[in-house]
Amino acid sequence: MLDWTDRHYRYMARQISRHTWLYTEMIHAGAVVHGDALRFLNFSPIEMPLALQLGGSEPSKLAAAAKIAAEFGYNEINLNCGCPSPKVQKGAFGACLMNNVDLVAHCLNAMQDAVSIPISIKHRIGVDKQTEYQPLADFVGTLRRKTACRIFIVHARNAWLNGLSPKENREIPPLRYDYVYRLKREFPDLEIIINGGISTNAQIAEHLQHTDGVMIGREAYHNPMLMRDWDYLFYGSEHTPISHEELIHTLHAYAADQLIQNNSTILRHMVRHYLGLLHGQTGARRWRQILSDSRLQDNNADLILTAWNTAQPPL
Ligand SMILES: Cc1cc2nc3c(=O)[nH]c(=O)nc-3n(C[C@H](O)[C@H](O)[C@H](O)COP(=O)(O)O)c2cc1C
């Protein structure tokens, strides 16, 4: 998620769930090809399995970016056809690509020809006033026929390209989970992953009755410990889920190490992702306060332990 997630978030997420697939925020293909690829693409193997999401609409550039990304070791490359932001529309990529399925097919084919890892797509159920099921099925059906893409992540609401902010575009257009379920029924050979407004494990379990997977965005950010049960609930793992105590000590060690290793890393870059770790628990407010107060500027990772010890209820 742009401006929210980064490698520090993914490190934390991977401590909480060993098996969940993680996706990067969208990175523009041009930035990878013409910019500092190392800065945009570098990740720690611990984050894997990890997919890179690319934005763009120029097949040759997407192919070049995909090739570079595959060399970095990503497990999957995803094409963003769901972002409605005005800036992204101006660049003629993201959700507005849903209006040009042939160009999307061209992009996906160019990417797939460049790499041997899977290519996937993330899209909406429609754009603007296009709210019927059939055009969505035609979009997916065309891509199935014309490309080798078999993984479709579907944000189950329309993108309104005019008049709504990106935030409103995640809240106002109605959710149509039934459309996504129907896609799975009509295209059983495709891997259909549902996304949008899902926030509990019970909801995930219900969606898995109808689809192959569930993508969680905001809830996994604001309440990361939601992911703690996923390995045993959804991946059959027998490992004991990580405790807060263990996680926080691991994150303390990680943050201390990052501060030593990398001069440009500051404590805030990491702890901003930790604020939701005590979501719904006693001491959550104290935890967030300490991790946001002026002591952050000292860049001493021990602040994480101070916050944890202070947030604990007295025995
Ligand atoms: C701050 C923010 C940034 C986002 N950035 C991206 C992005 O880079 N790529 C993408 O495919 N979706 C992005 N999204 C959308 C989410 O991936 C997701 O589709 C949407 O929030 C609905 O799912 P949720 O209800 O589980 O959050 C972003 C969402 C938020 C809140």
The ligand as a Tripos MOL2 file, in Angstrom:
@<TRIPOS>MOLECULE
LIG
   31    33     1     0     0
SMALL
NO_CHARGES

@<TRIPOS>ATOM
      1 C1         -2.8630    3.9830    1.8690 C.3       1 LIG1
      2 C2         -3.2610    2.9570    0.8380 C.ar      1 LIG1
      3 C3         -2.4160    2.7000   -0.2210 C.ar      1 LIG1
      4 C4         -2.7610    1.7330   -1.1760 C.ar      1 LIG1
      5 N1         -1.8710    1.4580   -2.1720 N.ar      1 LIG1
      6 C5         -2.1530    0.4530   -3.0300 C.ar      1 LIG1
      7 C6         -1.1860    0.0320   -3.9900 C.ar      1 LIG1
      8 O1         -0.0620    0.5460   -4.0470 O.2       1 LIG1
      9 N2         -1.5330   -0.9660   -4.8280 N.ar      1 LIG1
     10 C7         -2.7680   -1.5830   -4.7700 C.ar      1 LIG1
     11 O2         -3.0310   -2.5040   -5.5390 O.2       1 LIG1
     12 N3         -3.6790   -1.2120   -3.8760 N.ar      1 LIG1
     13 C8         -3.4000   -0.2220   -3.0050 C.ar      1 LIG1
     14 N4         -4.3230    0.1220   -2.0590 N.ar      1 LIG1
     15 C9         -5.6390   -0.5580   -2.0440 C.3       1 LIG1
     16 C10        -5.5880   -1.8150   -1.1970 C.3       1 LIG1
     17 O3         -4.6370   -2.7130   -1.7160 O.3       1 LIG1
     18 C11        -6.9430   -2.5110   -1.1950 C.3       1 LIG1
     19 O4         -7.2820   -2.8920   -2.5030 O.3       1 LIG1
     20 C12        -8.0520   -1.6450   -0.6370 C.3       1 LIG1
     21 O5         -7.6440   -0.9120    0.4940 O.3       1 LIG1
     22 C13        -9.2730   -2.5070   -0.2700 C.3       1 LIG1
     23 O6         -8.8850   -3.5740    0.5650 O.3       1 LIG1
     24 P1         -8.9920   -3.4830    2.1800 P.3       1 LIG1
     25 O7        -10.4370   -3.1360    2.4870 O.co2     1 LIG1
     26 O8         -8.5990   -4.8440    2.6600 O.co2     1 LIG1
     27 O9         -8.0750   -2.3890    2.6100 O.co2     1 LIG1
     28 C14        -3.9960    1.0510   -1.0850 C.ar      1 LIG1
     29 C15        -4.8240    1.2950    0.0150 C.ar      1 LIG1
     30 C16        -4.4640    2.2290    0.9720 C.ar      1 LIG1
     31 C17        -5.3640    2.4610    2.1620 C.3       1 LIG1
@<TRIPOS>BOND
     1     1     2 1
     2     2     3 ar
     3     2    30 ar
     4     3     4 ar
     5     4     5 ar
     6     4    28 ar
     7     5     6 ar
     8     6     7 ar
     9     6    13 1
    10     7     8 2
    11     7     9 ar
    12     9    10 ar
    13    10    11 2
    14    10    12 ar
    15    12    13 ar
    16    13    14 ar
    17    14    15 1
    18    14    28 ar
    19    15    16 1
    20    16    17 1
    21    16    18 1
    22    18    19 1
    23    18    20 1
    24    20    21 1
    25    20    22 1
    26    22    23 1
    27    23    24 1
    28    24    25 2
    29    24    26 1
    30    24    27 1
    31    28    29 ar
    32    29    30 ar
    33    30    31 1
@<TRIPOS>SUBSTRUCTURE
     1 LIG1         1 GROUP 0 **** ****
